[in-house]
Amino acid sequence: QVQLVGSGGGLVQTGGSLRLSCAVSGSNYAVGWFRQAPGKERDFVAAISSSGGSTYYVDSVKGRFTISRDNARNTVYLQMNSLKPEDTAVYYCAAGRAGFSGIIRMKDRYDYWGQGTQVTVSS
């Protein structure tokens, strides 16, 4: 059983930055970040392949968020810059199998989920 532990959320002002971390107990997993605002669906934000060589972002965060990973530490990061109030949500990381360079965008394809970390951006 793979476990994921997300951390790094908090309260920040508009325009500020946060870095989320997701510690993954297994290796060779593609990882994605999703977010869920109150009363809304859990939406895809960004994903990275197990190698780290492929990444994908939802349009609303392109140029502001960067997903990366340190496979020696089994940790995936989401650097979030130029934060906006609409980025406020609980952020979840998830892991699934997609080969060496594959990425996963559909939440139903992920097998394991972290507990979520709250990000609040004040205006």
N, CA, C and O atoms as CSV, one atom per row, in Angstrom:
chain,resi,resn,atom,element,x,y,z
A,1,GLN,N,N,0.830,-1.186,0.000
A,1,GLN,CA,C,0.000,0.000,0.000
A,1,GLN,C,C,0.876,1.252,0.000
A,1,GLN,O,O,1.726,1.424,0.874
A,2,VAL,N,N,0.666,2.114,-0.976
A,2,VAL,CA,C,1.439,3.341,-1.080
A,2,VAL,C,C,0.768,4.429,-0.252
A,2,VAL,O,O,-0.453,4.584,-0.283
A,3,GLN,N,N,1.564,5.167,0.476
A,3,GLN,CA,C,1.027,6.285,1.257
A,3,GLN,C,C,1.599,7.596,0.735
A,3,GLN,O,O,2.771,7.678,0.367
A,4,LEU,N,N,0.749,8.620,0.709
A,4,LEU,CA,C,1.165,9.952,0.296
A,4,LEU,C,C,0.842,10.932,1.424
A,4,LEU,O,O,-0.244,10.903,2.002
A,5,VAL,N,N,1.794,11.785,1.718
A,5,VAL,CA,C,1.597,12.791,2.755
A,5,VAL,C,C,1.858,14.162,2.155
A,5,VAL,O,O,2.991,14.498,1.810
A,6,GLY,N,N,0.803,14.943,2.035
A,6,GLY,CA,C,0.920,16.286,1.504
A,6,GLY,C,C,1.131,17.292,2.619
A,6,GLY,O,O,0.616,17.129,3.725
A,7,SER,N,N,1.897,18.340,2.317
A,7,SER,CA,C,2.146,19.379,3.302
A,7,SER,C,C,2.489,20.679,2.601
A,7,SER,O,O,2.678,20.710,1.385
A,8,GLY,N,N,2.568,21.756,3.379
A,8,GLY,CA,C,3.018,23.033,2.839
A,8,GLY,C,C,1.932,24.065,2.610
A,8,GLY,O,O,2.227,25.193,2.217
A,9,GLY,N,N,0.694,23.705,2.847
A,9,GLY,CA,C,-0.379,24.667,2.664
A,9,GLY,C,C,-0.342,25.754,3.721
A,9,GLY,O,O,0.427,25.680,4.679
A,10,GLY,N,N,-1.183,26.769,3.535
A,10,GLY,CA,C,-1.246,27.848,4.501
A,10,GLY,C,C,-2.042,29.018,3.975
A,10,GLY,O,O,-2.736,28.924,2.963
A,11,LEU,N,N,-1.925,30.118,4.685
A,11,LEU,CA,C,-2.617,31.359,4.321
A,11,LEU,C,C,-1.601,32.325,3.734
A,11,LEU,O,O,-0.547,32.570,4.322
A,12,VAL,N,N,-1.928,32.869,2.569
A,12,VAL,CA,C,-1.012,33.787,1.903
A,12,VAL,C,C,-1.830,34.886,1.236
A,12,VAL,O,O,-2.996,34.682,0.899
A,13,GLN,N,N,-1.224,36.036,1.048
A,13,GLN,CA,C,-1.920,37.137,0.378
A,13,GLN,C,C,-1.843,36.978,-1.135
A,13,GLN,O,O,-0.984,36.264,-1.652
A,14,THR,N,N,-2.735,37.641,-1.824
A,14,THR,CA,C,-2.704,37.648,-3.290
A,14,THR,C,C,-1.334,38.075,-3.789
A,14,THR,O,O,-0.765,39.063,-3.326
A,15,GLY,N,N,-0.819,37.314,-4.741
A,15,GLY,CA,C,0.509,37.580,-5.277
A,15,GLY,C,C,1.622,36.836,-4.579
A,15,GLY,O,O,2.765,36.853,-5.036
A,16,GLY,N,N,1.306,36.186,-3.482
A,16,GLY,CA,C,2.305,35.466,-2.720
A,16,GLY,C,C,2.612,34.097,-3.288
A,16,GLY,O,O,2.095,33.709,-4.335
A,17,SER,N,N,3.468,33.366,-2.574
A,17,SER,CA,C,3.927,32.054,-3.030
A,17,SER,C,C,3.824,31.026,-1.910
A,17,SER,O,O,3.910,31.355,-0.726
A,18,LEU,N,N,3.640,29.785,-2.313
A,18,LEU,CA,C,3.696,28.634,-1.409
A,18,LEU,C,C,4.318,27.478,-2.163
A,18,LEU,O,O,4.228,27.406,-3.388
A,19,ARG,N,N,4.947,26.578,-1.435
A,19,ARG,CA,C,5.438,25.342,-2.046
A,19,ARG,C,C,4.823,24.162,-1.309
A,19,ARG,O,O,5.037,23.977,-0.111
A,20,LEU,N,N,4.065,23.377,-2.038
A,20,LEU,CA,C,3.487,22.159,-1.487
A,20,LEU,C,C,4.447,20.992,-1.718
A,20,LEU,O,O,5.165,20.947,-2.717
A,21,SER,N,N,4.445,20.061,-0.784
A,21,SER,CA,C,5.253,18.852,-0.902
A,21,SER,C,C,4.360,17.636,-0.773
A,21,SER,O,O,3.356,17.661,-0.061
A,22,CYS,N,N,4.727,16.578,-1.462
A,22,CYS,CA,C,4.010,15.311,-1.369
A,22,CYS,C,C,5.052,14.205,-1.237
A,22,CYS,O,O,5.771,13.898,-2.187
A,23,ALA,N,N,5.121,13.624,-0.070
A,23,ALA,CA,C,6.033,12.512,0.171
A,23,ALA,C,C,5.330,11.210,-0.199
A,23,ALA,O,O,4.255,10.907,0.317
A,24,VAL,N,N,5.943,10.449,-1.090
A,24,VAL,CA,C,5.356,9.215,-1.607
A,24,VAL,C,C,6.149,8.032,-1.068
A,24,VAL,O,O,7.374,8.000,-1.186
A,25,SER,N,N,5.459,7.061,-0.479
A,25,SER,CA,C,6.184,5.950,0.149
A,25,SER,C,C,6.721,4.950,-0.874
A,25,SER,O,O,7.614,4.168,-0.548
A,26,GLY,N,N,6.204,4.953,-2.093
A,26,GLY,CA,C,6.699,4.056,-3.126
A,26,GLY,C,C,7.465,4.822,-4.184
A,26,GLY,O,O,7.530,6.051,-4.142
A,27,SER,N,N,8.046,4.101,-5.137
A,27,SER,CA,C,8.799,4.742,-6.214
A,27,SER,C,C,8.187,4.378,-7.567
A,27,SER,O,O,7.342,3.488,-7.668
A,28,ASN,N,N,8.635,5.091,-8.602
A,28,ASN,CA,C,8.208,4.842,-9.983
A,28,ASN,C,C,6.721,5.090,-10.199
A,28,ASN,O,O,6.069,4.381,-10.965
A,29,TYR,N,N,6.194,6.099,-9.519
A,29,TYR,CA,C,4.797,6.490,-9.717
A,29,TYR,C,C,4.703,7.850,-10.396
A,29,TYR,O,O,5.467,8.763,-10.084
A,30,ALA,N,N,3.769,7.977,-11.321
A,30,ALA,CA,C,3.379,9.299,-11.794
A,30,ALA,C,C,2.562,9.964,-10.688
A,30,ALA,O,O,1.794,9.307,-9.986
A,31,VAL,N,N,2.737,11.263,-10.545
A,31,VAL,CA,C,2.065,11.982,-9.460
A,31,VAL,C,C,1.324,13.187,-10.019
A,31,VAL,O,O,1.793,13.857,-10.940
A,32,GLY,N,N,0.180,13.442,-9.453
A,32,GLY,CA,C,-0.587,14.611,-9.845
A,32,GLY,C,C,-1.040,15.397,-8.637
A,32,GLY,O,O,-1.125,14.876,-7.525
A,33,TRP,N,N,-1.329,16.663,-8.878
A,33,TRP,CA,C,-1.931,17.526,-7.864
A,33,TRP,C,C,-3.333,17.902,-8.346
A,33,TRP,O,O,-3.545,18.230,-9.514
A,34,PHE,N,N,-4.266,17.844,-7.424
A,34,PHE,CA,C,-5.643,18.246,-7.670
A,34,PHE,C,C,-6.044,19.244,-6.597
A,34,PHE,O,O,-5.377,19.356,-5.568
A,35,ARG,N,N,-7.128,19.969,-6.832
A,35,ARG,CA,C,-7.621,20.872,-5.804
A,35,ARG,C,C,-9.144,20.856,-5.790
A,35,ARG,O,O,-9.804,20.630,-6.804
A,36,GLN,N,N,-9.664,21.105,-4.604
A,36,GLN,CA,C,-11.110,21.086,-4.428
A,36,GLN,C,C,-11.525,22.261,-3.557
A,36,GLN,O,O,-11.160,22.344,-2.384
A,37,ALA,N,N,-12.289,23.163,-4.148
A,37,ALA,CA,C,-12.849,24.292,-3.415
A,37,ALA,C,C,-14.192,23.862,-2.816
A,37,ALA,O,O,-14.804,22.907,-3.294
A,38,PRO,N,N,-14.651,24.557,-1.779
A,38,PRO,CA,C,-15.932,24.179,-1.132
A,38,PRO,C,C,-17.076,24.139,-2.137
A,38,PRO,O,O,-17.287,25.083,-2.898
A,39,GLY,N,N,-17.809,23.029,-2.126
A,39,GLY,CA,C,-18.966,22.889,-3.005
A,39,GLY,C,C,-18.645,22.600,-4.452
A,39,GLY,O,O,-19.539,22.605,-5.298
A,40,LYS,N,N,-17.373,22.345,-4.752
A,40,LYS,CA,C,-16.982,22.100,-6.144
A,40,LYS,C,C,-16.328,20.733,-6.295
A,40,LYS,O,O,-15.989,20.059,-5.322
A,41,GLU,N,N,-16.166,20.353,-7.571
A,41,GLU,CA,C,-15.509,19.088,-7.879
A,41,GLU,C,C,-14.008,19.189,-7.582
A,41,GLU,O,O,-13.441,20.278,-7.487
A,42,ARG,N,N,-13.389,18.016,-7.440
A,42,ARG,CA,C,-11.940,17.963,-7.317
A,42,ARG,C,C,-11.356,18.051,-8.732
A,42,ARG,O,O,-11.616,17.188,-9.570
A,43,ASP,N,N,-10.580,19.083,-8.987
A,43,ASP,CA,C,-10.091,19.363,-10.330
A,43,ASP,C,C,-8.593,19.144,-10.460
A,43,ASP,O,O,-7.832,19.324,-9.510
A,44,PHE,N,N,-8.197,18.757,-11.639
A,44,PHE,CA,C,-6.787,18.553,-11.956
A,44,PHE,C,C,-6.044,19.891,-11.973
A,44,PHE,O,O,-6.569,20.900,-12.445
A,45,VAL,N,N,-4.805,19.883,-11.446
A,45,VAL,CA,C,-3.963,21.075,-11.462
A,45,VAL,C,C,-2.694,20.837,-12.281
A,45,VAL,O,O,-2.392,21.590,-13.206
A,46,ALA,N,N,-1.958,19.783,-11.929
A,46,ALA,CA,C,-0.676,19.532,-12.590
A,46,ALA,C,C,-0.299,18.079,-12.389
A,46,ALA,O,O,-0.773,17.426,-11.460
A,47,ALA,N,N,0.565,17.573,-13.275
A,47,ALA,CA,C,1.016,16.185,-13.165
A,47,ALA,C,C,2.448,16.076,-13.645
A,47,ALA,O,O,2.925,16.893,-14.432
A,48,ILE,N,N,3.123,15.051,-13.155
A,48,ILE,CA,C,4.509,14.801,-13.537
A,48,ILE,C,C,4.712,13.306,-13.680
A,48,ILE,O,O,4.136,12.512,-12.936
A,49,SER,N,N,5.542,12.931,-14.652
A,49,SER,CA,C,5.823,11.521,-14.877
A,49,SER,C,C,6.745,10.977,-13.788
A,49,SER,O,O,7.317,11.740,-13.011
A,50,SER,N,N,6.882,9.658,-13.739
A,50,SER,CA,C,7.739,9.062,-12.712
A,50,SER,C,C,9.197,9.473,-12.901
A,50,SER,O,O,9.938,9.586,-11.925
A,51,SER,N,N,9.613,9.696,-14.142
A,51,SER,CA,C,10.989,10.124,-14.412
A,51,SER,C,C,11.204,11.596,-14.099
A,51,SER,O,O,12.333,12.027,-13.861
A,52,GLY,N,N,10.122,12.367,-14.098
A,52,GLY,CA,C,10.228,13.815,-13.934
A,52,GLY,C,C,10.397,14.545,-15.250
A,52,GLY,O,O,10.431,15.775,-15.276
A,53,GLY,N,N,10.504,13.802,-16.348
A,53,GLY,CA,C,10.773,14.426,-17.629
A,53,GLY,C,C,9.561,14.996,-18.339
A,53,GLY,O,O,9.703,15.787,-19.271
A,54,SER,N,N,8.381,14.605,-17.913
A,54,SER,CA,C,7.147,15.109,-18.539
A,54,SER,C,C,6.270,15.753,-17.485
A,54,SER,O,O,6.097,15.224,-16.387
A,55,THR,N,N,5.719,16.907,-17.837
A,55,THR,CA,C,4.810,17.606,-16.939
A,55,THR,C,C,3.620,18.127,-17.735
A,55,THR,O,O,3.680,18.258,-18.958
A,56,TYR,N,N,2.537,18.421,-17.017
A,56,TYR,CA,C,1.345,18.952,-17.672
A,56,TYR,C,C,0.599,19.811,-16.663
A,56,TYR,O,O,0.534,19.483,-15.478
A,57,TYR,N,N,0.035,20.922,-17.147
A,57,TYR,CA,C,-0.655,21.862,-16.263
A,57,TYR,C,C,-2.026,22.218,-16.833
A,57,TYR,O,O,-2.223,22.240,-18.048
A,58,VAL,N,N,-2.950,22.492,-15.948
A,58,VAL,CA,C,-4.215,23.076,-16.394
A,58,VAL,C,C,-3.919,24.522,-16.805
A,58,VAL,O,O,-3.028,25.157,-16.242
A,59,ASP,N,N,-4.655,25.033,-17.772
A,59,ASP,CA,C,-4.359,26.354,-18.331
A,59,ASP,C,C,-4.325,27.462,-17.276
A,59,ASP,O,O,-3.522,28.389,-17.374
A,60,SER,N,N,-5.184,27.366,-16.282
A,60,SER,CA,C,-5.309,28.458,-15.311
A,60,SER,C,C,-4.075,28.637,-14.427
A,60,SER,O,O,-3.935,29.670,-13.773
A,61,VAL,N,N,-3.177,27.647,-14.397
A,61,VAL,CA,C,-1.989,27.770,-13.548
A,61,VAL,C,C,-0.695,27.823,-14.352
A,61,VAL,O,O,0.380,27.998,-13.777
A,62,LYS,N,N,-0.780,27.677,-15.653
A,62,LYS,CA,C,0.431,27.712,-16.484
A,62,LYS,C,C,1.144,29.044,-16.304
A,62,LYS,O,O,0.527,30.109,-16.313
A,63,GLY,N,N,2.465,28.955,-16.140
A,63,GLY,CA,C,3.260,30.162,-15.938
A,63,GLY,C,C,3.324,30.620,-14.497
A,63,GLY,O,O,4.136,31.482,-14.158
A,64,ARG,N,N,2.473,30.054,-13.633
A,64,ARG,CA,C,2.488,30.425,-12.210
A,64,ARG,C,C,2.913,29.260,-11.322
A,64,ARG,O,O,3.608,29.462,-10.326
A,65,PHE,N,N,2.505,28.056,-11.671
A,65,PHE,CA,C,2.809,26.869,-10.871
A,65,PHE,C,C,3.859,26.025,-11.582
A,65,PHE,O,O,3.902,25.968,-12.811
A,66,THR,N,N,4.705,25.371,-10.789
A,66,THR,CA,C,5.696,24.451,-11.335
A,66,THR,C,C,5.693,23.179,-10.517
A,66,THR,O,O,5.852,23.208,-9.296
A,67,ILE,N,N,5.510,22.059,-11.202
A,67,ILE,CA,C,5.589,20.758,-10.543
A,67,ILE,C,C,6.970,20.171,-10.795
A,67,ILE,O,O,7.502,20.275,-11.900
A,68,SER,N,N,7.545,19.559,-9.776
A,68,SER,CA,C,8.866,18.954,-9.903
A,68,SER,C,C,8.956,17.790,-8.928
A,68,SER,O,O,8.077,17.601,-8.087
A,69,ARG,N,N,10.022,17.018,-9.049
A,69,ARG,CA,C,10.184,15.905,-8.121
A,69,ARG,C,C,11.647,15.639,-7.835
A,69,ARG,O,O,12.523,15.909,-8.656
A,70,ASP,N,N,11.887,15.110,-6.664
A,70,ASP,CA,C,13.208,14.655,-6.245
A,70,ASP,C,C,13.056,13.169,-5.960
A,70,ASP,O,O,12.593,12.777,-4.889
A,71,ASN,N,N,13.448,12.347,-6.923
A,71,ASN,CA,C,13.223,10.907,-6.766
A,71,ASN,C,C,14.117,10.288,-5.694
A,71,ASN,O,O,13.791,9.228,-5.158
A,72,ALA,N,N,15.218,10.922,-5.380
A,72,ALA,CA,C,16.062,10.420,-4.294
A,72,ALA,C,C,15.329,10.545,-2.954
A,72,ALA,O,O,15.559,9.754,-2.039
A,73,ARG,N,N,14.458,11.532,-2.848
A,73,ARG,CA,C,13.682,11.750,-1.628
A,73,ARG,C,C,12.244,11.262,-1.757
A,73,ARG,O,O,11.469,11.376,-0.808
A,74,ASN,N,N,11.872,10.714,-2.925
A,74,ASN,CA,C,10.484,10.276,-3.165
A,74,ASN,C,C,9.493,11.384,-2.828
A,74,ASN,O,O,8.471,11.146,-2.185
A,75,THR,N,N,9.806,12.583,-3.265
A,75,THR,CA,C,8.972,13.737,-2.954
A,75,THR,C,C,8.671,14.522,-4.223
A,75,THR,O,O,9.547,14.739,-5.060
A,76,VAL,N,N,7.434,14.937,-4.346
A,76,VAL,CA,C,6.983,15.773,-5.456
A,76,VAL,C,C,6.584,17.129,-4.891
A,76,VAL,O,O,5.983,17.217,-3.820
A,77,TYR,N,N,6.927,18.181,-5.621
A,77,TYR,CA,C,6.681,19.541,-5.164
A,77,TYR,C,C,5.725,20.263,-6.129
A,77,TYR,O,O,5.670,19.964,-7.322
A,78,LEU,N,N,4.996,21.199,-5.581
A,78,LEU,CA,C,4.216,22.108,-6.408
A,78,LEU,C,C,4.537,23.526,-5.934
A,78,LEU,O,O,4.051,23.979,-4.898
A,79,GLN,N,N,5.361,24.207,-6.713
A,79,GLN,CA,C,5.690,25.594,-6.413
A,79,GLN,C,C,4.599,26.481,-7.000
A,79,GLN,O,O,4.330,26.441,-8.201
A,80,MET,N,N,3.977,27.278,-6.145
A,80,MET,CA,C,2.859,28.107,-6.575
A,80,MET,C,C,3.224,29.571,-6.367
A,80,MET,O,O,3.417,30.020,-5.238
A,81,ASN,N,N,3.315,30.299,-7.456
A,81,ASN,CA,C,3.644,31.725,-7.420
A,81,ASN,C,C,2.473,32.550,-7.928
A,81,ASN,O,O,1.549,32.023,-8.546
A,82,SER,N,N,2.522,33.838,-7.662
A,82,SER,CA,C,1.475,34.765,-8.119
A,82,SER,C,C,0.090,34.235,-7.769
A,82,SER,O,O,-0.806,34.206,-8.613
A,83,LEU,N,N,-0.072,33.826,-6.543
A,83,LEU,CA,C,-1.330,33.204,-6.127
A,83,LEU,C,C,-2.486,34.189,-6.165
A,83,LEU,O,O,-2.326,35.380,-5.898
A,84,LYS,N,N,-3.659,33.654,-6.506
A,84,LYS,CA,C,-4.881,34.434,-6.620
A,84,LYS,C,C,-5.936,33.869,-5.670
A,84,LYS,O,O,-5.853,32.701,-5.291
A,85,PRO,N,N,-6.908,34.661,-5.286
A,85,PRO,CA,C,-7.974,34.136,-4.410
A,85,PRO,C,C,-8.661,32.896,-4.990
A,85,PRO,O,O,-9.091,32.023,-4.236
A,86,GLU,N,N,-8.766,32.810,-6.299
A,86,GLU,CA,C,-9.411,31.636,-6.908
A,86,GLU,C,C,-8.569,30.373,-6.817
A,86,GLU,O,O,-9.042,29.297,-7.183
A,87,ASP,N,N,-7.338,30.476,-6.339
A,87,ASP,CA,C,-6.518,29.291,-6.089
A,87,ASP,C,C,-6.835,28.669,-4.725
A,87,ASP,O,O,-6.334,27.592,-4.403
A,88,THR,N,N,-7.658,29.338,-3.935
A,88,THR,CA,C,-8.018,28.820,-2.622
A,88,THR,C,C,-8.754,27.493,-2.748
A,88,THR,O,O,-9.758,27.390,-3.453
A,89,ALA,N,N,-8.240,26.478,-2.054
A,89,ALA,CA,C,-8.815,25.130,-2.137
A,89,ALA,C,C,-8.018,24.207,-1.223
A,89,ALA,O,O,-6.969,24.578,-0.697
A,90,VAL,N,N,-8.536,23.005,-1.048
A,90,VAL,CA,C,-7.737,21.931,-0.466
A,90,VAL,C,C,-7.007,21.254,-1.620
A,90,VAL,O,O,-7.625,20.858,-2.608
A,91,TYR,N,N,-5.701,21.126,-1.490
A,91,TYR,CA,C,-4.873,20.534,-2.534
A,91,TYR,C,C,-4.519,19.101,-2.146
A,91,TYR,O,O,-4.089,18.825,-1.027
A,92,TYR,N,N,-4.714,18.199,-3.106
A,92,TYR,CA,C,-4.447,16.781,-2.898
A,92,TYR,C,C,-3.397,16.304,-3.885
A,92,TYR,O,O,-3.418,16.695,-5.053
A,93,CYS,N,N,-2.471,15.455,-3.425
A,93,CYS,CA,C,-1.590,14.772,-4.358
A,93,CYS,C,C,-2.066,13.331,-4.513
A,93,CYS,O,O,-2.704,12.767,-3.624
A,94,ALA,N,N,-1.740,12.760,-5.652
A,94,ALA,CA,C,-2.186,11.412,-5.976
A,94,ALA,C,C,-1.103,10.707,-6.783
A,94,ALA,O,O,-0.311,11.351,-7.471
A,95,ALA,N,N,-1.074,9.388,-6.693
A,95,ALA,CA,C,-0.059,8.601,-7.397
A,95,ALA,C,C,-0.706,7.476,-8.187
A,95,ALA,O,O,-1.705,6.894,-7.766
A,96,GLY,N,N,-0.119,7.184,-9.335
A,96,GLY,CA,C,-0.602,6.093,-10.170
A,96,GLY,C,C,0.501,5.608,-11.092
A,96,GLY,O,O,1.535,6.261,-11.235
A,97,ARG,N,N,0.275,4.451,-11.721
A,97,ARG,CA,C,1.275,3.880,-12.636
A,97,ARG,C,C,1.027,4.388,-14.046
A,97,ARG,O,O,-0.096,4.345,-14.547
A,98,ALA,N,N,2.104,4.877,-14.689
A,98,ALA,CA,C,1.987,5.369,-16.070
A,98,ALA,C,C,3.275,5.173,-16.854
A,98,ALA,O,O,3.528,5.873,-17.835
A,99,GLY,N,N,4.092,4.210,-16.414
A,99,GLY,CA,C,5.347,3.991,-17.119
A,99,GLY,C,C,6.373,5.053,-16.788
A,99,GLY,O,O,6.163,5.866,-15.888
A,100,PHE,N,N,7.481,5.053,-17.509
A,100,PHE,CA,C,8.603,5.932,-17.210
A,100,PHE,C,C,8.306,7.395,-17.530
A,100,PHE,O,O,8.720,8.285,-16.788
A,101,SER,N,N,7.602,7.647,-18.614
A,101,SER,CA,C,7.418,9.033,-19.039
A,101,SER,C,C,5.956,9.458,-19.144
A,101,SER,O,O,5.668,10.572,-19.580
A,102,GLY,N,N,5.043,8.594,-18.753
A,102,GLY,CA,C,3.634,8.944,-18.876
A,102,GLY,C,C,3.147,9.842,-17.756
A,102,GLY,O,O,3.678,9.806,-16.646
A,103,ILE,N,N,2.137,10.647,-18.047
A,103,ILE,CA,C,1.482,11.462,-17.036
A,103,ILE,C,C,0.000,11.111,-17.030
A,103,ILE,O,O,-0.529,10.575,-18.004
A,104,ILE,N,N,-0.654,11.418,-15.927
A,104,ILE,CA,C,-2.062,11.081,-15.756
A,104,ILE,C,C,-2.830,12.351,-15.438
A,104,ILE,O,O,-2.471,13.069,-14.505
A,105,ARG,N,N,-3.881,12.643,-16.197
A,105,ARG,CA,C,-4.694,13.824,-15.946
A,105,ARG,C,C,-6.052,13.502,-15.332
A,105,ARG,O,O,-6.657,14.349,-14.674
A,106,MET,N,N,-6.527,12.282,-15.546
A,106,MET,CA,C,-7.853,11.911,-15.063
A,106,MET,C,C,-7.758,11.393,-13.637
A,106,MET,O,O,-6.967,10.492,-13.357
A,107,LYS,N,N,-8.559,11.955,-12.728
A,107,LYS,CA,C,-8.436,11.552,-11.326
A,107,LYS,C,C,-8.811,10.097,-11.113
A,107,LYS,O,O,-8.316,9.473,-10.174
A,108,ASP,N,N,-9.675,9.532,-11.960
A,108,ASP,CA,C,-10.081,8.140,-11.790
A,108,ASP,C,C,-8.946,7.155,-12.081
A,108,ASP,O,O,-9.046,5.975,-11.745
A,109,ARG,N,N,-7.873,7.637,-12.703
A,109,ARG,CA,C,-6.749,6.759,-13.011
A,109,ARG,C,C,-5.703,6.726,-11.904
A,109,ARG,O,O,-4.736,5.967,-11.965
A,110,TYR,N,N,-5.911,7.547,-10.909
A,110,TYR,CA,C,-4.964,7.524,-9.796
A,110,TYR,C,C,-5.402,6.486,-8.762
A,110,TYR,O,O,-6.590,6.338,-8.475
A,111,ASP,N,N,-4.426,5.774,-8.214
A,111,ASP,CA,C,-4.719,4.685,-7.288
A,111,ASP,C,C,-4.619,5.097,-5.820
A,111,ASP,O,O,-5.296,4.528,-4.964
A,112,TYR,N,N,-3.784,6.075,-5.537
A,112,TYR,CA,C,-3.520,6.445,-4.143
A,112,TYR,C,C,-3.608,7.963,-4.006
A,112,TYR,O,O,-3.228,8.713,-4.905
A,113,TRP,N,N,-4.127,8.394,-2.841
A,113,TRP,CA,C,-4.347,9.821,-2.589
A,113,TRP,C,C,-3.797,10.221,-1.227
A,113,TRP,O,O,-3.840,9.452,-0.267
A,114,GLY,N,N,-3.277,11.448,-1.169
A,114,GLY,CA,C,-2.875,12.016,0.100
A,114,GLY,C,C,-4.078,12.620,0.825
A,114,GLY,O,O,-5.200,12.594,0.319
A,115,GLN,N,N,-3.830,13.154,1.994
A,115,GLN,CA,C,-4.916,13.614,2.869
A,115,GLN,C,C,-5.377,15.040,2.563
A,115,GLN,O,O,-6.419,15.461,3.066
A,116,GLY,N,N,-4.642,15.778,1.767
A,116,GLY,CA,C,-5.049,17.137,1.434
A,116,GLY,C,C,-4.413,18.169,2.340
A,116,GLY,O,O,-4.206,17.931,3.530
A,117,THR,N,N,-4.104,19.322,1.761
A,117,THR,CA,C,-3.547,20.430,2.517
A,117,THR,C,C,-4.247,21.713,2.056
A,117,THR,O,O,-4.406,21.943,0.857
A,118,GLN,N,N,-4.660,22.542,3.015
A,118,GLN,CA,C,-5.459,23.728,2.715
A,118,GLN,C,C,-4.574,24.874,2.252
A,118,GLN,O,O,-3.565,25.194,2.880
A,119,VAL,N,N,-4.966,25.479,1.152
A,119,VAL,CA,C,-4.331,26.699,0.656
A,119,VAL,C,C,-5.389,27.795,0.632
A,119,VAL,O,O,-6.434,27.642,0.000
A,120,THR,N,N,-5.122,28.880,1.308
A,120,THR,CA,C,-6.051,30.004,1.342
A,120,THR,C,C,-5.318,31.253,0.891
A,120,THR,O,O,-4.284,31.618,1.450
A,121,VAL,N,N,-5.865,31.906,-0.128
A,121,VAL,CA,C,-5.272,33.131,-0.662
A,121,VAL,C,C,-6.227,34.277,-0.361
A,121,VAL,O,O,-7.363,34.297,-0.835
A,122,SER,N,N,-5.760,35.217,0.422
A,122,SER,CA,C,-6.613,36.349,0.803
A,122,SER,C,C,-6.452,37.480,-0.205
A,122,SER,O,O,-5.385,37.686,-0.783
A,123,SER,N,N,-7.550,38.201,-0.393
A,123,SER,CA,C,-7.526,39.308,-1.362
A,123,SER,C,C,-7.143,40.626,-0.703
A,123,SER,O,O,-7.076,41.655,-1.375
